[in-house]
Each structure stands twice: as C-alpha cells, then as structure tokens.
Amino acid sequence: MNFMPKTIRGQITTAFLVCFAFMAIIIALNYNNFRRLSQSMQFFELAGELNSTILEMRRYEKNYFLYRQQFNYGKRSQG
C-alpha cells in the first residue's frame, strides 16, 4: 500500500504534481471570490450613481419650487 514511487525522480515528480494541483485549487477559489467581489463593486457603483442622480433631481426640484427658476424645470442630467 505504498503510493510513493521508489525512485527520486518519481518522488520529485509526484511532489511537483501535488503542489501544482494544490495551486490550481487555490487559484480557482480565488478567481471565484474575485468574480463575486467584482459583481458587488459594480452593484455599489450603480447604487452610488443612482443616489447621485436622485440628489441632483431633488436639487433641481427645490430650485424650481423655491426660487421659480424656469431653467431648472426642463433641466436634464447629461451623464
């Protein structure tokens, strides 16, 4: 039941294969985490842009109702 090869060359090859398999598993797990983090960042970036747009709309609304500035009535965001 001895799984280790008897030659030094076989032992070194087996060690490299085990290390390579371990590194491949770690890379796959990190790639999955990176992909989820990237999706989360995109979501929060979109939420921040939406918040900014809503605040800008509220500012135009306030200027229109408080100061009766007509140019704020038809103003649209360019971005």
GIRA-V364094 format. One record per pair of residues at least 12 apart in sequence whose C-alpha atoms are under 8 Angstrom apart, sorted by the first residue. I is the first residue (numbers start at 0). GAP is how many residues later the second one is. D is the distance in Angstrom with one decimal. If there is no record, write none. Layout:
BEGIN
I/GAP/D
I/GAP/D
END
This chain:
BEGIN
52/24/7.8
59/12/5.3
59/13/7.3
59/15/7.6
60/12/7.5
END
